[in-house]
Amino acid sequence: MNLTEQVLHVLDSALRLQGRTTEFTRDTPLLGALPELDSMAVLALLTGLENHFGITFNDEDVNGSAFASVGSLSDLVEQALARQDP
C-alpha cells in the first residue's frame, strides 16, 4: 500500500466514509467538498494520521491548504515523514 492509499485508509476511517475513498484520487478535493470534514473531523484525521504513520505535525504546516485535496494531505504526511528520517 503506497502513502496515498494509506492516507485514504485513515481518511475513510476518521471520517467514517464507509469505503467512499476507494474512488478518490490525489486530485479529489477535500475541504469544502466533503461535508464530513468539519473542524472536529480535521482533529480526528490529524490524530489518525499521526498514529498511523508515527509522525507529529508542526502547527505551522497544518493549514487549510493542506486539506485542499487528497494530494495536498498526502504531501503533508510525506513532509512530516521526511522530517523524522535521521
N, CA, C and O of each residue as an XYZ file, in Angstrom:
344
protein
N       0.858     -1.176      0.000
C       0.000      0.000      0.000
C       0.904      1.239      0.000
O       1.754      1.384      0.878
N       0.721      2.133     -0.984
C       1.548      3.326     -1.045
C       1.040      4.395     -0.072
O      -0.004      4.230      0.558
N       1.786      5.480      0.040
C       1.467      6.511      1.018
C       0.074      7.091      0.810
O      -0.675      7.242      1.775
N      -0.286      7.416     -0.415
C      -1.609      7.995     -0.677
C      -2.713      7.009     -0.314
O      -3.738      7.405      0.242
N      -2.515      5.737     -0.622
C      -3.507      4.727     -0.250
C      -3.660      4.644      1.263
O      -4.772      4.482      1.767
N      -2.551      4.755      1.991
C      -2.609      4.729      3.450
C      -3.331      5.961      3.989
O      -4.119      5.862      4.930
N      -3.061      7.127      3.390
C      -3.753      8.355      3.785
C      -5.252      8.191      3.547
O      -6.059      8.577      4.392
N      -5.626      7.625      2.414
C      -7.044      7.405      2.106
C      -7.689      6.448      3.109
O      -8.842      6.632      3.498
N      -6.948      5.437      3.520
C      -7.466      4.496      4.518
C      -7.762      5.221      5.832
O      -8.818      5.020      6.433
N      -6.829      6.062      6.274
C      -7.025      6.816      7.517
C      -8.172      7.810      7.347
O      -8.996      7.968      8.248
N      -8.225      8.472      6.205
C      -9.296      9.428      5.916
C     -10.660      8.736      5.973
O     -11.601      9.250      6.577
N     -10.754      7.581      5.349
C     -12.007      6.835      5.330
C     -12.438      6.456      6.745
O     -13.612      6.558      7.101
N     -11.478      6.024      7.531
C     -11.770      5.618      8.903
C     -12.134      6.815      9.788
O     -13.129      6.770     10.511
N     -11.339      7.875      9.732
C     -11.553      9.043     10.593
C     -12.877      9.742     10.309
O     -13.541     10.228     11.225
N     -13.257      9.789      9.035
C     -14.489     10.485      8.658
C     -15.675      9.538      8.505
O     -16.787      9.958      8.184
N     -15.417      8.263      8.738
C     -16.470      7.240      8.613
C     -17.167      7.311      7.250
O     -18.391      7.401      7.156
N     -16.352      7.266      6.212
C     -16.873      7.399      4.851
C     -17.325      6.071      4.254
O     -17.808      6.042      3.122
N     -17.182      4.995      4.976
C     -17.685      3.677      4.585
C     -17.211      3.237      3.194
O     -17.996      2.743      2.384
N     -15.920      3.425      2.937
C     -15.332      2.953      1.685
C     -15.411      3.911      0.516
O     -14.952      3.578     -0.577
N     -15.974      5.081      0.710
C     -16.093      6.040     -0.405
C     -14.742      6.476     -0.944
O     -14.646      6.899     -2.096
N     -13.697      6.379     -0.130
C     -12.388      6.849     -0.595
C     -11.777      5.948     -1.661
O     -10.770      6.316     -2.265
N     -12.360      4.782     -1.905
C     -11.821      3.907     -2.950
C     -11.906      4.580     -4.318
O     -11.168      4.219     -5.234
N     -12.794      5.545     -4.457
C     -12.951      6.265     -5.725
C     -12.126      7.553     -5.769
O     -12.095      8.225     -6.799
N     -11.456      7.907     -4.665
C     -10.705      9.157     -4.586
C      -9.352      9.022     -5.272
O      -8.757      7.945     -5.286
N      -8.870     10.130     -5.844
C      -7.528     10.217     -6.412
C      -6.801     11.361     -5.709
O      -7.374     12.026     -4.846
N      -5.549     11.590     -6.073
C      -4.791     12.709     -5.493
C      -5.470     14.041     -5.781
O      -5.299     14.994     -5.021
N      -6.228     14.124     -6.853
C      -6.883     15.383     -7.233
C      -8.244     15.591     -6.571
O      -8.850     16.649     -6.741
N      -8.730     14.618     -5.831
C     -10.046     14.735     -5.201
C     -10.020     15.843     -4.150
O      -9.210     15.796     -3.224
N     -10.899     16.841     -4.285
C     -10.949     17.921     -3.289
C     -11.521     17.420     -1.964
O     -12.383     16.541     -1.934
N     -11.029     17.990     -0.886
C     -11.485     17.580      0.443
C     -12.206     18.717      1.152
O     -13.432     18.703      1.265
N     -11.452     19.699      1.630
C     -12.029     20.792      2.411
C     -13.024     21.570      1.561
O     -12.677     22.090      0.501
N     -14.248     21.642      2.028
C     -15.310     22.312      1.293
C     -16.081     21.386      0.366
O     -17.187     21.711     -0.067
N     -15.493     20.224      0.061
C     -16.156     19.273     -0.825
C     -16.762     18.105     -0.052
O     -17.724     17.489     -0.510
N     -16.208     17.802      1.102
C     -16.726     16.724      1.941
C     -17.404     17.326      3.162
O     -16.730     17.897      4.020
N     -18.712     17.211      3.254
C     -19.401     17.780      4.418
C     -18.939     17.146      5.729
O     -19.051     17.764      6.788
N     -18.426     15.929      5.669
C     -17.942     15.254      6.873
C     -16.674     15.890      7.431
O     -16.346     15.692      8.601
N     -15.958     16.655      6.603
C     -14.672     17.223      7.021
C     -14.899     18.588      7.675
O     -14.651     19.634      7.074
N     -15.375     18.549      8.918
C     -15.551     19.776      9.690
C     -14.368     19.911     10.655
O     -13.433     19.112     10.608
N     -14.411     20.918     11.524
C     -13.268     21.186     12.400
C     -12.962     20.014     13.335
O     -11.794     19.714     13.583
N     -13.973     19.363     13.843
C     -13.740     18.207     14.716
C     -13.165     17.031     13.922
O     -12.317     16.294     14.424
N     -13.624     16.862     12.702
C     -13.120     15.779     11.867
C     -11.665     16.023     11.476
O     -10.894     15.074     11.334
N     -11.284     17.294     11.302
C      -9.890     17.617     10.996
C      -9.000     17.139     12.134
O      -7.947     16.550     11.891
N      -9.411     17.385     13.371
C      -8.631     16.935     14.525
C      -8.540     15.410     14.574
O      -7.472     14.859     14.840
N      -9.646     14.737     14.320
C      -9.643     13.273     14.305
C      -8.744     12.742     13.190
O      -8.033     11.753     13.369
N      -8.785     13.406     12.046
C      -7.966     12.993     10.913
C      -6.481     13.181     11.215
O      -5.674     12.293     10.941
N      -6.123     14.328     11.774
C      -4.719     14.578     12.117
C      -4.217     13.559     13.137
O      -3.112     13.032     13.007
N      -5.027     13.290     14.140
C      -4.650     12.302     15.154
C      -4.501     10.922     14.523
O      -3.557     10.193     14.829
N      -5.422     10.569     13.652
C      -5.346      9.282     12.969
C      -4.103      9.151     12.121
O      -3.464      8.099     12.111
N      -3.747     10.218     11.401
C      -2.540     10.198     10.567
C      -1.287     10.106     11.426
O      -0.362      9.359     11.107
N      -1.259     10.868     12.521
C      -0.098     10.820     13.409
C       0.082      9.424     13.990
O       1.200      8.912     14.043
N      -1.004      8.812     14.423
C      -0.928      7.464     14.990
C      -0.545      6.420     13.948
O       0.276      5.542     14.212
N      -1.138      6.517     12.773
C      -0.881      5.527     11.724
C       0.567      5.571     11.252
O       1.209      4.533     11.093
N       1.073      6.777     11.028
C       2.414      6.929     10.469
C       3.505      7.133     11.523
O       4.690      7.126     11.192
N       3.115      7.316     12.789
C       4.105      7.557     13.828
C       4.813      8.888     13.656
O       6.020      8.993     13.872
N       4.048      9.911     13.263
C       4.610     11.235     12.998
C       3.940     12.272     13.885
O       2.951     11.997     14.563
N       4.508     13.468     13.861
C       3.916     14.612     14.534
C       3.936     15.770     13.543
O       4.946     16.023     12.886
N       2.822     16.460     13.447
C       2.738     17.602     12.543
C       3.156     18.874     13.265
O       2.851     19.053     14.444
N       3.855     19.756     12.558
C       4.162     21.085     13.066
C       2.938     21.962     12.876
O       2.266     21.882     11.848
N       2.643     22.804     13.872
C       1.478     23.684     13.794
C       1.508     24.561     12.548
O       0.468     24.807     11.936
N       2.694     25.035     12.168
C       2.780     25.926     11.003
C       2.510     25.210      9.681
O       2.213     25.858      8.677
N       2.610     23.881      9.673
C       2.346     23.118      8.447
C       0.871     22.800      8.255
O       0.431     22.508      7.143
N       0.118     22.857      9.332
C      -1.288     22.469      9.278
C      -2.147     23.703      9.059
O      -2.376     24.497      9.972
N      -2.616     23.844      7.823
C      -3.498     24.957      7.462
C      -4.492     24.466      6.422
O      -4.447     23.312      5.996
N      -5.374     25.339      6.027
C      -6.420     24.953      5.085
C      -5.906     24.368      3.787
O      -6.526     23.462      3.229
N      -4.785     24.867      3.298
C      -4.265     24.369      2.023
C      -3.815     22.911      2.121
O      -3.809     22.199      1.117
N      -3.440     22.465      3.316
C      -3.030     21.070      3.491
C      -4.208     20.118      3.289
O      -4.017     18.944      2.975
N      -5.420     20.630      3.471
C      -6.627     19.815      3.349
C      -7.392     20.098      2.057
O      -8.553     19.713      1.926
N      -6.751     20.763      1.115
C      -7.407     21.117     -0.140
C      -7.759     19.884     -0.962
O      -8.822     19.831     -1.581
N      -6.879     18.902     -0.971
C      -7.099     17.703     -1.781
C      -6.407     16.518     -1.139
O      -5.639     16.666     -0.188
N      -6.685     15.354     -1.666
C      -6.012     14.148     -1.200
C      -4.507     14.295     -1.411
O      -3.716     13.884     -0.562
N      -4.119     14.872     -2.524
C      -2.700     15.056     -2.824
C      -2.004     15.983     -1.842
O      -0.894     15.691     -1.397
N      -2.639     17.093     -1.498
C      -2.009     18.024     -0.558
C      -1.928     17.410      0.835
O      -0.973     17.674      1.565
N      -2.898     16.609      1.211
C      -2.860     15.928      2.501
C      -1.752     14.872      2.504
O      -1.029     14.730      3.490
N      -1.623     14.146      1.416
C      -0.546     13.159      1.289
C       0.816     13.844      1.335
O       1.752     13.321      1.939
N       0.933     15.000      0.707
C       2.188     15.759      0.732
C       2.538     16.193      2.148
O       3.707     16.170      2.533
N       1.533     16.589      2.927
C       1.749     16.975      4.323
C       2.328     15.797      5.106
O       3.274     15.965      5.876
N       1.770     14.626      4.912
C       2.267     13.426      5.585
C       3.684     13.118      5.132
O       4.544     12.800      5.953
N       3.931     13.209      3.842
C       5.257     12.929      3.294
C       6.306     13.867      3.882
O       7.412     13.439      4.213
N       5.958     15.143      4.011
C       6.890     16.114      4.601
C       7.177     15.789      6.061
O       8.322     15.887      6.504
N       6.153     15.405      6.809
C       6.337     15.047      8.216
C       7.213     13.802      8.345
O       8.054     13.720      9.240
N       7.016     12.842      7.457
C       7.852     11.634      7.468
C       9.297     11.968      7.155
O      10.209     11.421      7.775
N       9.517     12.861      6.197
C      10.875     13.240      5.800
C      11.610     13.947      6.942
O      12.815     13.767      7.117
N      10.875     14.754      7.721
C      11.489     15.451      8.852
C      11.959     14.482      9.923
O      12.901     14.775     10.660
N      11.312     13.337     10.012
C      11.649     12.383     11.063
C      12.759     11.411     10.670
O      13.301     10.707     11.522
N      13.090     11.375      9.403
C      14.193     10.498      8.975
C      15.505     11.060      9.487
O      15.738     12.267      9.433
N      16.380     10.161      9.994
C      17.678     10.634     10.527
C      18.585     11.173      9.456
O      19.700     11.604      9.750
